Amino acid sequence: MSKYRNNPEAIQALVRPGEVHKDLYVDAELFELEMERLFANTWVYVGHASQVPQPGDYTTTTVGTEPVVMVRHSDRSVRVLVNRCPHKGVQVAGGTCGNTGKFFRCPYHAWTFKTDGSLLSLPLRKGYENTGFEHCEASQGMATAGAVHVYRDFVFCRLAPQGISFGDFFGGSLSTIDNMVDRSPEGRLEVAGGVLRYMHPCNWKMLVDNQTDTCHPMVAHESSAGTAVAVWNRAPEGTPKPMAVEQFAPFMSPYEFFEKMGIRVWDNGHGHTGVADSIHAAYSPVPGYWEQMVAAYGEERAQAILGDVRHNTVYFPNIMVKGPIQTLRVFKPVAVDRTLVESWTFRLVGAPDLLLERTCMYNRLINAPTSVVGHDDLEMYERAQQALKARGRDWMNVARLLEPGEADAPEAVVNGTSERQMRNQFQAWARFMTSEASA
């Protein structure tokens, strides 16, 4: 018997002002409903336009668990198609990326589709005469996302044909993307440095929660970042500080640092750490970069761009962006207890190559399958996913610095160790899981 499908009150009851029920992480039925309601009705990141620069270029990915393909159409627009042949259901675009030319060709029966998804041809077409084929679903070609929006080359889609608009969903949170793009003297980014992928044996929300959890770094990462700092402290006086140490050391900042850093929350589950300060604020200057920025923007504007040192920005439901270090992580749900994590790096077009080197080093040190820092978190997720199956305590506490009436003020700047951004995410989760449009 279904516990939640036709019971919005039961879903809503899973989120309290300072608590969430463990079913959000372990219940398989809720996971399926998330794919149908949350991921279908919100704006989900698909990819970056630089991944498909020429007509016919494509890359495959998922929106929730829905297989999609992002492709550059012949008119140079970016399209998002459901990666499924309407004939017998075979995935049309294979691999992770490539160039399909002027059309996609299904590898099973050779049906072909234009890069906007429309049906181009099929073998032995006479066999469909007088069958009503022109009125059936297959004649309409590959299904398309309900809506696609390209914001400064970041491609998002909403699977549902109707729903919240792109602007209403993201609001002021788009300023993080603006800042990351504006760090290029030419105002452009491009994907560079490859992508790192590895599977996590946990629910996707654990990874999202962790992005604004500032009370764990000095504890969970003591064995990795703490060891790196201890080794560095024994280096002879005058030894040049390695780039890796610059990136490791801030993880061991004290609670007081993170409290003063601040957290900003926006409506619909978006928010970021790093308002007044962040772990990315004290990197060594890159020769020539400041001069390029001043030439492009003027000194005052350049200072404003580079002085914005946000730490982690969560774009609900499932990406995190680091503007000052030009990385983006996607948390792809696979099952209730399995999540594929992709970590992408970007080049600031026109900026010194040393910035891309720093970006790629950060990604390898912190986000790679071989990372010592990332595996501190991975161990915590795995322990939590297993332990949440235990009986006796059904509610998880997210009440740190809970303020009365905060649910009525969706946008705020708060103490950097507050769990308000997590509460913001859970409120958005409950809203999209129970709204009339989602149901």
N, C-alpha and C positions, 0 to 999 in steps of 0.2 A: 504493500500500500504506500502511495506517495505521501511523504511527510510535509513537503514544502511546495510542490508544484502549484497547487490550487489554493494555497494558504498564505496570502501576503502578510497577514497578521503574524503568523509564525516566523516569517522571515524578518519582519520589522523588529520582533521581540528579541532577536539575536544580537542586536546592537543597543546597548544601554549607554548613558552619558559617560561612564568611566570604565565600562567593561564590554567585552565581546565574547560570544560563546565559541567554544572550541570547534563546533560544527563548521564554522567558516573555513577551517583548515583541513578537516578530515572527512566531511560528508560528501560522498560521490554525487548524490543527487543535486546538492547545491552547486557543485562544480559544473555539472551539465547546464543548470539554469544560468550560471554566470556566462557560459558561452552563448546561450540563446538570448539573454537579456542585456547583461552588462556590456559584453564585447560587441554585440550587434548594434547597440543603441548609443554608444559613445564614439568619440573620434579617436581612432587607434593609429599609431604610427606604422607606416608601411615601409618607408625607405627614404633615400635622398635622391634628388633628381640627378646628381652627378653620377649615380650608378647606372643610369640609362641615358647617356649623352646623345646617342644617335637613333634615328628611327629604326625600329626593330629590336633595339636593345631591351633586354628584360632581366628581371631578377625575381625569384620565387621566395615566398615567405608565408606566414600564417597571420590571420587576425583571429585571436582566440585559437580555436583549433581548426578554423576554416582555411583551406589552402587557397592562396591567391597568387597572382602574378602581376607585378608592376611592369608596365611596358611603355616605351615611347612610341606613340602612334605616328602615322604618316604626316599628320598635320603638326607634329612636334609637341602635342599635348601629352601629358602623362595619364595613362589609364590604369585602373585596377580591376582585374577580371578574376572571377572565381575560377581556379585552375581545375576545371572539370569539363570533359566533353559531354554535351547534352545527349549524345547517342547512347553510349554504354557506360558512361561514368569514369572513364580513364583520365588520369591527370595528363593534360595536354603538354604543358611546358615541363621538360625534365631538367634535372640538375638544379644548380643554384642560380646560374646566370648564363647569359649568352646573347646571341643575335639571331632572331628568327626570320629575318628578311621582311618580306611584305605580308606574310601570313604565318599563322600557327598551323601545324599539321598533326592531327592525332595519330599516334604511332600504332593504333589498333586497327582502324578501318579507313584511315586516310581522309577523314572529313577535314576540311580546312576552314579557318576562321581568320578574318581580318584582325588587325591589331587593336581594333575597338571591340572585338568579341563577336561581331556579326558573322553569320554563316556565309562563306564564300562559295564552297562547292562540296559535293559529295559524289563518290563513285556510283555508277549505275543509277543515276537519278530517275530514270524512267520507271524504276521499280516502285517509286513512291507516288506515281500518278494515280489520281482518283482514290487516294487513301486519306485525304484530309490533312496531308502533311503540312500544308501552309498554315494550318490553324493549331498545330501542336507545339509544345514547348521547344522541341528540338530545332524547329525551324527558326527560332529566335536567336540561336547561337549560344555562345558562352554567357553565363550570367555575369553581371557587372556589379560592382559595389554601388550601394544606393546613392552615395555622394562622395566626391573626392575633392580635397582642397590642398593646394600646394602653397605653403607659407615659407617664403624665403628659401625655396628649394627643399624644404622638409615636406614630405608627402604623407598626408593623413587620409583615412577614409572612414566613413560610417556605413556599415553594411546595410542598415535599415534604410528604406527609401525616404521615409520621413522621420523627423526627430529634431533634437536640439541643433541649432546652427553652430558652425565652427567658432564664430566669434563669441557667442554666448557661452559655449562650453569652456573655452580657454581664458577669455577675458584678459586681465592684466598679466597673467602668467607667461604670455608670449614674450614678455620683455627679456626672459632668459635666452630664448633663441635669438632675439634681436642683438643682445649683447655678444653672444658667441660669434655671430656673423660679422658684427661691426668690428671685431678684433682683427679682421683682415683689412689691410690698407685698401683693398679693392672691394670690400664688402661682399666677399664670396667665400664659400667653403667648398671643399670637395672631399669625398671619402678617400682616404689614403691609409696605407699601413696595414691593410688586411683586416680580418675580423677574427676574434677569439671566441670559441664556443665550448661550453661544457655543461653537462647535465647535473642538476641538483635534485637530490631525493627529498623534495619538500614541496609544499604548496606555494604557488606563485606569490601570494600575498606576504609571505614571510620576507621575501627579498624586497618587496616594496616598502614594508614597514621599516626595514633596517636602514633605508636610505636617509631617514631623518631621525634615527635613534642615536643621539649623541652621548648616551651614558654607557655605551659598550666599548668604544675604541681603546681606552686606556686599560680595560680589563681583558677583553677577548684578544687584543692584538699585542699584549705584553710579551708573549712568547716569540713573536715575529718582529714587529717594528721595535719593540723594546730591546730585543737582542741586538738589532742593527744599531740602535742608538748607543747601547753599552759598548759595543765594539768600536764605534766611532769615537767615543769619549776617551778611549785609550790610545788614539792616534797621536803621533808626535806633534807638538805645537808647530803651527805654520803649515800643516798638511792641507792642501786645497780640499774643500768640502765637495765630495762627489754628488752628482745629480741625484743618485739613488738615495743618499742620506737625506737630502733636502725633501724628498718625497716621502720617505719612511717616517722621519722624525715627528712631523706634526700629529701623527696618529697617537702619539703618547702625550699630547697636551693634557693638562689637568682639567677637572670639571669646571673650574672657574673660567677657563678660556672658552669652553663651549657654552657656558651660561651667557657670557657677554657677546658671543657670536650672533645670537639671535636666530629666530625662525619666522619666516613670513608664510601665512596661509592664504590661499585664494579659494573661491567657491569651486564646487564640483570635484574636490579631492586633490587639487594641485597645491604645491607649496615648495619652499626651499629653505635649507639651512644657509647660514652665512649672510647675514644682513650687515653687521658692522665689521666683521672679520671672518676669516676662514682658514682652513689648512692649506689653501692655495695662494695665500697672500704674500708670502715671503720668499718666493723663488728668485734666484739671481737674475738680474737684467740680461737681456739678449742683445748683443751689440748691433746697433743700427735699427732696431725695431721701433724704439721710441721716435726716432727721427722720421721714419716712414709714416708712423701714425699721425704725427704733428703735420707733416706735409699733406696728408690725406684729409684730416679732419679739423686742423687747428689745435692749438695747445689745450684750450679749455675742454673741448669735446673729447680729445684724446685722453685727457686725464680722467674724465667722467667714465669713459668706456673701460679703461684699464683699472680704474679704482673700484669697479664693481666686481667683487671677488666671491661671488656666490659659490657655495660648496656643492651640495646636491640639490637639483630641482627635480621633483617628482611631477611628471605629467601623468595623471591618473587616466587609465588604469595601470599601465605597465611599462613605462620607460622612465629612465633617469638621465638627466643631462648635466654635464660639468662644463660650463662655459669657459672658465679660465684655463682649463687644461684640454678642451676640445674633445671630449669623449661622450659617448652615448651608450647606455646599456638598455637592452630590451629583455624583458622577463616573459618568455613565451610559455604559456600553460600547455602542458602535454597531458597530464592526468591530475587527479586531486593531490597526488603526492610526488609529482615529477614536473620539473620546470627546466626548460632549455634557456640558458643565458647567453646572449650575444653581446660582445663588447666591441664597439666600433670607434675608430679614430678618424679625425678630420684634419686636413691641411688648411691653414689660413692662407688663401691665395695671395701671392705677392709678398708674404712675410718671410723672414729668414728661415732656412731649413732647420736650424737648431730648435725652433719651436715644435716642429713635427717630431724631431728626435725626442724631445722631452715628453711629448704626448704619447708616443709609442712606448717609451720606457715606462711611463706611469702605467699604461695599460698592461704591460707585461709583468711589472712588479706587483700590481694590485689585483688585476682582473683575470689573469691568465689561468689555464688549468694547472700550471706549474707554480702559481703564486703562493707565497707563504701567508700573505695577509688575507687573500680571498678564502683560503682554506680554513682560517680561523672561523670565519663566518659560516662556511659550509658545514663545519662540524656542529656549530650551534643549531643551524637549521635542521640537520639530520637528527640531532638529539631531541629537538622540539617535536618534529613530526612523529617520531616514535613514541615519545612520552605523552603526547596529547591523546593517544588511544587509551591511556589509563583512566580508570574511574576514580571518582572521589572529589575532583575539583573541575567543574565544567566551564568556569568563567576565567578569562584572561584579563588582567588589569592594565588599563591604559589611562589611569587617572592622574598621572603626574601633572601638577600645576593646573588641574581642572578649575575653571572659573564658572560661576553661575551665569547662565544666559548666553554662553559663548556660541551655542548652536544657532542663535538668532543674529550673530555677527560673523558671517562666513569669512571676512577678510580682516586680518590683524597681523601685527608684529608682536612676538612674545619672546619670553626667555628661551635661550637656545637649548635648554634641556627639557623643555616642555614636550609632552606627548600630544599636543593639540593637533599637529599635522596628521598624526595617526588617526585621531578621532575624526578629523575632517575627512579622511579617506573612507573610514567606515560609514560615516553618515552619507557620503556620496554612494557608496556601495549599496546601502539599504534603499536609497532613493531610486536608483536605476533598476534595482532588482524587483521593486514593487510598484513602479509607476505604471500607469494605464498603458502608455506606449510600449513599455517593455513587455507587459503581460499579453 
